[in-house]
Amino acid sequence: MTNADWAAAADVDFTLPSAARIYDYNLGGSHNFAVDRAVAEQVNQAMPDLPLIHRANRSFLRRVVRVLADAGIRQFLDMGSGIPTVGNVHEIAQRAAPESRIVYVDVDPVAVTHSNAILADNDRAAAIRADVRNATGILEDPTVRSVIDFSQPVGVLMLTVLHYISDEDHPLELVRTYRDAIVPGSYLAISHGTMESSTGDQTKAGVQAGVRSKIPTTMRGRAEITRMFDGFDLIEPGIVFAPEWRPDSLNDTFRDEPDRSATIVGVGVKR
C-alpha cells in the first residue's frame, strides 16, 4: 500500500499531527505525512536528541520483551504501540515462544490499520484502535478478550505513552486500573519522558515545541514514575534511564551517556 492507500483505509485527518507517526518518521519509517514531518522537524530542532531517544526506547522494548519471554510470559498487551517497525513485540515474543499472544492498542488509525494488515495471517496477534485512557473499554474489548486470557499472567507494556496523559487524566489511577485487571505474576513495563537529566533544558524546549503543535506532553520524575509500580516488585536494575536497563550491546544508543535518553524506565512483577 502507498501512503495514500493507508490514509484512505484509516480515514486519516491530514490536518492533525500524530505522535505515533512522528515516532515512525524519527525511526526512518514511511507511514507518516507532511503534517507529521513538519512537526517532527520543529520538535527535533528544539530537541536534537529526539530521534536517538526514540531509538533508545525501541531498544528498551526489544530487551523487555525478551526478558519477559524468558520469564515465561506468553501474553502481551502493548499500549500505545505505534506504527509497526522492525522488532515488533509479536516478532520478538513469537520467535522465543511461537504460542505467544499479543494485542496492540493505539489511538492512531494508521498504526492500527497497518498493524492489522501485517497481522492478517497471524491468529495469535491483533490490533485495536482505542485510547489508553479508556481502560475499561480496552479491558472489555471483544478482540482483546479473544486473544488475552486475563486468568493467566500478562505483560503490560506502557512505553512512551504515559507522558501523553496529563495530570488531569490521572495517569496513576489509570495504571492501577490495568494492574487490578491482571493476575499476580504478570508484568508491567513503563518508559516515560523526564526532565531529570543533563539535557533537561533541551527536553523542555522539545515539550514546548510539541505543545505549540498540539501534541502536549507531561514529563515526570523518578519519584512519580516509581509510584506507578505500586503493587509490583521492581526487577533489577529498578528505576533507571532506558540505556541502563539490562544493556546487551556495546552499540546501544546512549550507553555511555544514559541520561541523554531523557527517559526513565522500569519493569515490575505483580505481587
Residue frames relative to the residue before (quaternion, step in Angstrom):
aa qw qx qy qz dx dy dz
M 1.0000 0.0000 0.0000 0.0000 0.00 0.00 0.00
T 0.3872 -0.6764 0.5694 0.2615 3.54 -1.15 0.65
N 0.6819 -0.4526 0.3513 0.4546 3.57 -1.26 0.13
A 0.6294 0.5315 -0.3423 0.4518 3.59 1.02 -0.73
D 0.6338 0.5246 -0.3310 0.4621 3.59 1.04 -0.76
W 0.6546 0.5036 -0.3154 0.4673 3.58 0.94 -0.91
A 0.6517 0.5272 -0.3187 0.4424 3.56 0.94 -0.88
A 0.6628 0.4963 -0.3081 0.4685 3.56 0.95 -0.86
A 0.6734 0.5025 -0.2981 0.4530 3.57 0.92 -0.92
A 0.7549 0.3995 -0.2040 0.4784 3.56 1.02 -0.80
D 0.3489 -0.7524 0.4890 0.2703 3.60 1.29 -0.14
V 0.1231 0.8421 -0.5075 0.1346 3.56 0.78 1.11
D 0.3151 -0.6876 0.6208 0.2061 3.53 -1.18 0.74
F 0.3011 -0.8073 0.4842 0.1518 3.58 -0.29 1.28
T 0.6188 0.5699 -0.3514 0.4109 3.61 1.19 -0.25
L 0.7209 0.4261 -0.2339 0.4940 3.58 1.23 -0.34
P 0.3635 -0.7151 0.5466 0.2402 3.59 -0.83 0.91
S 0.2436 -0.7631 0.5858 0.1231 3.54 -1.24 0.52
A 0.4927 -0.6569 0.4822 0.3054 3.57 -0.92 0.91
A 0.6357 0.5380 -0.3300 0.4445 3.59 1.01 -0.79
R 0.7075 0.4528 -0.2691 0.4712 3.58 0.92 -0.86
I 0.5858 0.5350 -0.3668 0.4860 3.60 1.17 -0.50
Y 0.6162 0.5285 -0.3263 0.4843 3.58 1.03 -0.82
D 0.6416 0.5246 -0.3111 0.4651 3.58 0.96 -0.91
Y 0.6481 0.5195 -0.3115 0.4616 3.59 0.93 -0.90
N 0.7025 0.4733 -0.2767 0.4539 3.58 0.85 -0.93
L 0.6726 0.4546 -0.2969 0.5027 3.57 1.22 -0.36
G 0.5835 -0.6113 0.3589 0.3963 3.56 1.29 0.10
G 0.4177 0.7258 -0.4526 0.3065 3.57 1.24 0.34
S 0.4395 -0.7114 0.4981 0.2293 3.55 -1.34 0.20
H 0.6046 0.5661 -0.3625 0.4273 3.61 1.23 -0.05
N 0.4999 0.5873 -0.4627 0.4371 3.52 0.58 1.25
F 0.3308 -0.7640 0.5360 0.1400 3.53 -1.23 0.52
A 0.7544 -0.4171 0.2483 0.4418 3.56 -1.28 0.25
V 0.6536 0.5147 -0.3248 0.4499 3.59 0.93 -0.85
D 0.6499 0.5102 -0.3184 0.4646 3.60 1.03 -0.77
R 0.6713 0.5009 -0.3022 0.4551 3.57 0.91 -0.90
A 0.6372 0.5301 -0.3321 0.4502 3.57 1.00 -0.78
V 0.6779 0.4678 -0.2922 0.4861 3.58 0.91 -0.90
A 0.6165 0.5520 -0.3471 0.4414 3.59 0.98 -0.82
E 0.6744 0.4905 -0.3037 0.4609 3.58 0.88 -0.87
Q 0.6303 0.5249 -0.3351 0.4636 3.59 1.05 -0.70
V 0.6908 0.4619 -0.2788 0.4813 3.57 0.89 -0.96
N 0.6545 0.5179 -0.3148 0.4520 3.58 0.97 -0.83
Q 0.6126 0.5409 -0.3534 0.4553 3.58 1.09 -0.62
A 0.6826 0.4609 -0.2753 0.4959 3.55 1.05 -0.81
M 0.7893 0.1743 -0.0462 0.5869 3.56 1.11 -0.77
P 0.1668 -0.8609 0.4696 0.1024 3.61 0.43 1.19
D 0.6401 0.5409 -0.3328 0.4322 3.59 1.13 -0.50
L 0.4534 0.7480 -0.4359 0.2119 3.61 1.17 -0.37
P 0.6454 0.5005 -0.3615 0.4498 3.68 0.81 -0.73
L 0.6625 0.4832 -0.3045 0.4846 3.60 1.02 -0.76
I 0.5992 0.5511 -0.3539 0.4604 3.58 1.09 -0.67
H 0.6480 0.5078 -0.3156 0.4718 3.58 0.97 -0.83
R 0.6540 0.4990 -0.3203 0.4698 3.60 0.99 -0.73
A 0.6283 0.5268 -0.3369 0.4629 3.59 1.02 -0.75
N 0.6486 0.5029 -0.3244 0.4702 3.58 1.01 -0.74
R 0.6285 0.5300 -0.3401 0.4566 3.58 1.02 -0.75
S 0.6347 0.5178 -0.3243 0.4731 3.57 1.04 -0.74
F 0.6199 0.5338 -0.3341 0.4682 3.58 1.04 -0.77
L 0.6198 0.5427 -0.3380 0.4551 3.60 0.96 -0.84
R 0.6645 0.5117 -0.3091 0.4484 3.57 0.83 -0.96
R 0.6839 0.4853 -0.2972 0.4565 3.58 0.87 -0.92
V 0.6398 0.5365 -0.3284 0.4416 3.58 0.96 -0.85
V 0.6771 0.4917 -0.3128 0.4494 3.58 0.78 -0.97
R 0.6460 0.5120 -0.3318 0.4587 3.60 0.96 -0.76
V 0.6539 0.5080 -0.3144 0.4643 3.59 0.95 -0.87
L 0.6817 0.4772 -0.2981 0.4677 3.60 0.89 -0.88
A 0.6234 0.5206 -0.3444 0.4709 3.59 1.03 -0.69
D 0.6483 0.5101 -0.3132 0.4706 3.59 0.99 -0.80
A 0.6675 0.4907 -0.2889 0.4797 3.58 1.20 -0.60
G 0.6279 -0.5846 0.3197 0.4021 3.58 1.27 0.05
I 0.4462 0.6763 -0.4733 0.3456 3.59 1.24 0.14
R 0.0874 -0.8152 0.5725 -0.0074 3.54 -0.84 1.07
Q 0.7087 0.3380 -0.2523 0.5656 3.59 1.29 0.25
F 0.0400 -0.8048 0.5919 -0.0204 3.56 -0.90 0.94
L 0.1190 -0.7435 0.6555 0.0572 3.54 -1.06 0.91
D 0.1086 -0.8305 0.5464 0.0009 3.56 -0.25 1.33
M 0.1570 -0.8290 0.5353 0.0398 3.56 -0.23 1.34
G 0.8062 0.1035 -0.1159 0.5709 3.58 -0.81 0.99
S 0.1181 0.8823 -0.4492 0.0764 3.52 1.10 0.83
G 0.3580 -0.7590 0.4807 0.2543 3.58 1.14 -0.52
I 0.6796 -0.4684 0.3750 0.4220 3.52 -1.36 -0.21
P 0.5127 -0.6779 0.4234 0.3135 3.60 -0.74 1.01
T 0.0357 0.7587 -0.6493 0.0385 3.51 -1.09 0.83
V 0.7486 -0.3723 0.2615 0.4823 3.58 -1.25 -0.03
G 0.7983 0.2527 -0.2082 0.5055 3.57 -0.93 0.91
N 0.1778 0.7932 -0.5550 0.1765 3.57 0.93 0.91
V 0.6754 -0.4978 0.3538 0.4134 3.56 -1.25 0.43
H 0.6926 0.4818 -0.3090 0.4390 3.60 0.77 -0.93
E 0.6192 0.5428 -0.3525 0.4447 3.59 1.05 -0.67
I 0.6935 0.4696 -0.2743 0.4726 3.57 0.88 -0.96
A 0.7024 0.4782 -0.2786 0.4475 3.57 0.80 -1.02
Q 0.7237 0.4375 -0.2638 0.4639 3.60 0.85 -0.90
R 0.5503 0.5581 -0.4068 0.4693 3.58 1.24 -0.25
A 0.6849 0.4657 -0.2751 0.4884 3.57 1.05 -0.80
A 0.7874 -0.0272 0.0672 0.6121 3.57 1.02 -0.86
P 0.3635 -0.7873 0.4505 0.2124 3.63 -0.16 1.22
E 0.6499 0.5360 -0.3212 0.4325 3.59 1.13 -0.51
S 0.4288 0.7234 -0.4558 0.2916 3.60 1.25 -0.11
R 0.2075 -0.7744 0.5926 0.0779 3.54 -1.13 0.85
I 0.0690 -0.8203 0.5667 -0.0350 3.56 -0.91 0.97
V 0.0514 -0.7458 0.6612 0.0622 3.54 -1.15 0.73
Y 0.2217 -0.7491 0.6152 0.1061 3.53 -0.93 1.03
V 0.0816 -0.7871 0.6110 0.0225 3.57 -1.00 0.87
D 0.2060 0.7624 -0.5971 0.1406 3.57 -0.82 0.99
V 0.4621 -0.6814 0.4994 0.2697 3.55 -1.18 0.60
D 0.6066 0.5774 -0.3538 0.4165 3.59 1.21 -0.39
P 0.4395 -0.7339 0.4439 0.2669 3.63 -0.64 1.05
V 0.6219 0.5341 -0.3547 0.4496 3.61 1.04 -0.66
A 0.6281 0.5461 -0.3315 0.4443 3.58 0.97 -0.86
V 0.7134 0.4564 -0.2632 0.4621 3.57 0.86 -0.96
T 0.6405 0.5212 -0.3295 0.4578 3.58 0.95 -0.82
H 0.6814 0.4758 -0.2895 0.4749 3.57 0.88 -0.93
S 0.6318 0.5395 -0.3377 0.4424 3.59 0.96 -0.82
N 0.6960 0.4718 -0.2872 0.4588 3.57 0.82 -0.96
A 0.6022 0.5550 -0.3609 0.4462 3.59 1.13 -0.58
I 0.7298 0.4151 -0.2585 0.4777 3.59 0.84 -0.90
L 0.6818 0.4682 -0.2840 0.4851 3.58 1.26 -0.31
A 0.3380 0.7965 -0.4627 0.1932 3.58 1.29 0.01
D 0.7652 0.3340 -0.1869 0.5177 3.60 1.03 -0.72
N 0.5991 0.5442 -0.3558 0.4673 3.57 1.27 0.26
D 0.1887 -0.8349 0.5084 0.0942 3.59 -0.19 1.23
R 0.6579 0.4813 -0.3178 0.4844 3.58 1.27 0.14
A 0.7318 0.3285 -0.2245 0.5532 3.58 1.23 0.31
A 0.0335 0.7870 -0.6136 0.0543 3.55 -1.16 0.71
A 0.2226 -0.7491 0.6049 0.1531 3.54 -1.32 0.23
I 0.0875 -0.7799 0.6173 0.0545 3.54 -1.08 0.75
R 0.3813 -0.6882 0.5629 0.2531 3.53 -1.22 0.54
A 0.2931 0.7346 -0.5594 0.2479 3.56 -0.59 1.18
D 0.4589 -0.6440 0.5419 0.2846 3.51 -1.29 0.48
V 0.5142 -0.6758 0.4338 0.3011 3.57 -0.74 1.07
R 0.6013 0.5792 -0.3540 0.4216 3.59 1.16 -0.54
N 0.6487 0.4773 -0.3161 0.5014 3.59 1.22 -0.38
A 0.0777 -0.8583 0.5063 0.0299 3.55 0.63 1.16
T 0.6638 0.5122 -0.3173 0.4431 3.58 0.85 -0.91
G 0.6594 0.5153 -0.3066 0.4535 3.55 0.94 -0.90
I 0.6612 0.4974 -0.3066 0.4705 3.57 0.97 -0.83
L 0.6955 0.4905 -0.2834 0.4420 3.56 0.82 -0.97
E 0.7287 0.3919 -0.2285 0.5131 3.58 1.17 -0.53
D 0.4091 0.7343 -0.4619 0.2832 3.58 1.27 -0.05
P 0.5268 -0.6686 0.4181 0.3172 3.63 -0.82 0.93
T 0.6452 0.5098 -0.3340 0.4607 3.59 0.99 -0.75
V 0.6314 0.5216 -0.3294 0.4699 3.57 0.96 -0.86
R 0.6941 0.4874 -0.2723 0.4545 3.57 0.87 -0.99
S 0.6491 0.5197 -0.3285 0.4479 3.59 1.10 -0.56
V 0.7220 0.4134 -0.2336 0.5032 3.57 1.21 -0.51
I 0.7785 0.3101 -0.1445 0.5263 3.56 0.93 -0.95
D 0.2067 -0.7437 0.6269 0.1054 3.55 -0.97 0.98
F 0.2379 -0.8270 0.4956 0.1176 3.56 -0.20 1.29
S 0.5405 0.5729 -0.4330 0.4382 3.59 1.22 0.21
Q 0.6890 0.3913 -0.2524 0.5554 3.57 1.35 -0.09
P 0.6560 -0.5335 0.3461 0.4065 3.63 -1.14 0.49
V 0.1303 -0.7772 0.6150 0.0247 3.52 -1.12 0.85
G 0.2894 -0.7082 0.6084 0.2109 3.55 -1.19 0.57
V 0.1256 -0.7927 0.5949 0.0437 3.58 -0.49 1.20
L 0.1316 -0.8031 0.5805 0.0253 3.55 -0.62 1.19
M 0.0270 0.7799 -0.6226 0.0582 3.57 -0.70 1.12
L 0.1590 0.8240 -0.5145 0.1764 3.53 0.51 1.27
T 0.8508 -0.0574 -0.0368 0.5210 3.55 -0.85 1.11
V 0.5371 0.6083 -0.4285 0.3973 3.57 0.92 0.87
L 0.6673 0.5445 -0.3201 0.3947 3.60 0.95 -0.82
H 0.6351 0.5158 -0.3634 0.4457 3.62 1.08 -0.41
Y 0.5972 0.5089 -0.3817 0.4885 3.60 1.27 0.11
I 0.6199 0.5010 -0.3405 0.4987 3.57 1.30 0.08
S 0.3655 -0.7643 0.4946 0.1940 3.54 -0.58 1.18
D 0.6549 -0.4965 0.3883 0.4169 3.55 -1.27 0.29
E 0.6146 0.5717 -0.3425 0.4220 3.57 1.11 -0.67
D 0.6918 0.4420 -0.2683 0.5040 3.58 1.22 -0.44
H 0.4270 -0.7741 0.4087 0.2269 3.56 1.32 0.40
P 0.0560 -0.8505 0.5225 0.0220 3.62 0.56 1.12
L 0.6140 0.5555 -0.3606 0.4293 3.60 1.02 -0.70
E 0.6793 0.4730 -0.2884 0.4814 3.57 0.91 -0.89
L 0.6036 0.5613 -0.3473 0.4473 3.56 1.11 -0.69
V 0.6581 0.4988 -0.3088 0.4720 3.58 0.88 -0.94
R 0.6608 0.5132 -0.3121 0.4501 3.58 0.97 -0.80
T 0.5861 0.5556 -0.3775 0.4531 3.60 1.12 -0.51
Y 0.6625 0.4704 -0.3019 0.4987 3.58 0.96 -0.82
R 0.6112 0.5575 -0.3466 0.4421 3.58 1.00 -0.78
D 0.7009 0.4889 -0.2756 0.4401 3.56 0.85 -0.97
A 0.6521 0.5299 -0.3136 0.4424 3.59 1.23 -0.39
I 0.7138 0.4299 -0.2505 0.4929 3.59 1.23 -0.31
V 0.5151 -0.6725 0.4522 0.2793 3.55 -1.16 0.69
P 0.6439 -0.4825 0.4030 0.4360 3.60 -1.24 0.30
G 0.7089 0.3899 -0.3265 0.4887 3.53 -1.01 0.86
S 0.5388 0.5815 -0.4000 0.4599 3.55 1.34 -0.09
Y 0.3175 -0.7528 0.5510 0.1699 3.56 -1.25 0.43
L 0.1535 -0.7341 0.6527 0.1073 3.52 -1.31 0.56
A 0.0534 -0.7737 0.6311 0.0193 3.57 -0.93 0.97
I 0.0467 -0.7952 0.6042 -0.0195 3.57 -0.91 1.00
S 0.0198 0.7222 -0.6893 -0.0528 3.52 -1.23 0.65
H 0.0218 -0.8294 0.5508 -0.0909 3.55 -0.78 1.07
G 0.4822 -0.6727 0.4863 0.2802 3.55 -0.95 0.90
T 0.0378 -0.8030 0.5943 -0.0233 3.55 -1.10 0.77
M 0.3435 -0.6990 0.5791 0.2410 3.53 -1.29 0.39
E 0.5076 0.6448 -0.4224 0.3849 3.59 1.27 0.07
S 0.5362 0.5790 -0.4320 0.4366 3.54 0.53 1.20
S 0.6602 -0.5045 0.3735 0.4124 3.55 -1.29 0.15
T 0.6968 0.4239 -0.2628 0.5155 3.58 1.25 -0.30
G 0.2037 0.8310 -0.4967 0.1457 3.57 1.17 0.56
D 0.6414 0.5242 -0.3335 0.4501 3.59 0.99 -0.77
Q 0.6407 0.5111 -0.3170 0.4772 3.56 1.03 -0.82
T 0.6491 0.5155 -0.3171 0.4608 3.58 0.95 -0.85
K 0.6322 0.5310 -0.3268 0.4600 3.57 0.99 -0.83
A 0.6511 0.5071 -0.3151 0.4687 3.59 0.97 -0.83
G 0.6429 0.5214 -0.3172 0.4628 3.58 1.05 -0.76
V 0.6318 0.5261 -0.3219 0.4695 3.56 1.02 -0.82
Q 0.6628 0.5045 -0.3067 0.4606 3.58 0.92 -0.88
A 0.6364 0.5121 -0.3287 0.4742 3.60 1.04 -0.74
G 0.6406 0.5253 -0.3201 0.4596 3.58 1.04 -0.75
V 0.6312 0.5318 -0.3277 0.4598 3.56 0.99 -0.83
R 0.6506 0.5161 -0.3147 0.4597 3.59 0.96 -0.85
S 0.7282 0.3986 -0.2233 0.5109 3.58 1.17 -0.59
K 0.5329 -0.6728 0.3686 0.3569 3.57 1.29 0.43
I 0.5703 0.4872 -0.4363 0.4971 3.55 1.05 0.88
P 0.0405 -0.8410 0.5395 0.0059 3.60 0.33 1.20
T 0.0845 -0.7717 0.6281 0.0538 3.54 -1.16 0.67
T 0.2357 -0.7422 0.6122 0.1369 3.53 -1.27 0.54
M 0.2151 -0.7825 0.5733 0.1129 3.56 -0.32 1.23
R 0.0970 -0.7980 0.5935 0.0391 3.58 -1.04 0.74
G 0.4737 -0.6950 0.4789 0.2515 3.52 -1.25 0.50
R 0.7611 -0.4023 0.2773 0.4267 3.50 -1.40 0.15
A 0.6646 0.5132 -0.3229 0.4367 3.60 0.89 -0.86
E 0.6656 0.4978 -0.3073 0.4634 3.60 0.96 -0.85
I 0.6654 0.4961 -0.3031 0.4683 3.56 0.97 -0.82
T 0.6112 0.5515 -0.3462 0.4500 3.58 1.04 -0.73
R 0.6438 0.5374 -0.3260 0.4363 3.60 0.99 -0.80
M 0.5826 0.5908 -0.3727 0.4156 3.57 1.16 -0.47
F 0.6774 0.4759 -0.2834 0.4840 3.58 1.26 -0.34
D 0.2585 0.7618 -0.5419 0.2432 3.58 1.16 0.52
G 0.7790 0.2716 -0.2284 0.5170 3.57 -0.75 1.07
F 0.6851 0.4085 -0.2668 0.5410 3.57 1.34 0.01
D 0.3140 -0.6837 0.6132 0.2408 3.54 -1.25 0.44
L 0.3853 -0.7313 0.5158 0.2249 3.55 -0.63 1.12
I 0.2858 -0.7326 0.5855 0.1968 3.55 -0.99 0.78
E 0.6532 -0.5305 0.3664 0.3971 3.57 -1.19 0.50
P 0.6156 -0.1671 -0.7671 -0.0691 1.56 -2.03 1.50
G 0.6676 -0.5139 0.3115 0.4396 3.62 1.11 0.50
I 0.7334 -0.3559 0.3111 0.4885 3.55 -1.15 -0.72
V 0.1571 0.7942 -0.5534 0.1957 3.56 -0.40 1.28
F 0.6049 -0.4878 0.4436 0.4464 3.56 -1.30 -0.06
A 0.6877 -0.5452 0.2912 0.3809 3.57 -1.05 0.82
P 0.7110 0.4569 -0.3058 0.4384 3.66 0.73 -0.86
E 0.6307 0.5486 -0.3327 0.4365 3.61 1.24 -0.34
W 0.5977 0.5818 -0.3659 0.4127 3.59 1.24 -0.29
R 0.8238 -0.2878 0.1240 0.4725 3.53 -0.30 1.39
P 0.0161 0.8224 -0.5676 0.0347 3.61 0.65 1.04
D 0.1421 -0.8200 0.5514 0.0581 3.56 -0.99 0.78
S 0.7557 0.2727 -0.1910 0.5639 3.57 1.26 0.22
L 0.4961 -0.6477 0.4904 0.3064 3.54 -1.06 0.74
N 0.6793 0.4917 -0.2779 0.4686 3.57 1.26 -0.37
D 0.3511 0.7449 -0.5020 0.2642 3.62 1.22 0.15
T 0.5576 -0.6242 0.4389 0.3268 3.56 -1.00 0.88
F 0.8555 0.0689 -0.1040 0.5025 3.57 -0.93 1.01
R 0.2461 0.7982 -0.5261 0.1598 3.61 1.12 0.39
D 0.7511 0.3886 -0.2165 0.4879 3.60 0.95 -0.83
E 0.7483 0.2321 -0.1617 0.6000 3.59 1.31 -0.17
P 0.0707 -0.8790 0.4673 0.0628 3.61 0.73 1.04
D 0.6475 0.5362 -0.3502 0.4130 3.60 0.99 -0.67
R 0.5336 0.6151 -0.4142 0.4067 3.60 1.22 -0.25
S 0.5453 0.6190 -0.3958 0.4036 3.58 1.22 -0.30
A 0.2093 -0.8141 0.5116 0.1783 3.59 1.26 -0.44
T 0.6257 0.5149 -0.3172 0.4927 3.56 1.19 0.57
I 0.1658 -0.7725 0.6087 0.0719 3.54 -0.78 1.09
V 0.0807 -0.8215 0.5643 -0.0129 3.55 -0.88 0.97
G 0.0650 0.7757 -0.6277 0.0092 3.50 -1.35 0.26
V 0.1428 -0.7532 0.6357 0.0901 3.51 -1.30 0.46
G 0.0077 -0.8128 0.5819 -0.0275 3.56 -0.86 0.98
V 0.3193 -0.7152 0.5890 0.1990 3.53 -1.28 0.51
K 0.4592 -0.7071 0.4614 0.2761 3.59 -0.79 0.98
R 0.4559 -0.6850 0.5050 0.2605 3.53 -0.98 0.96
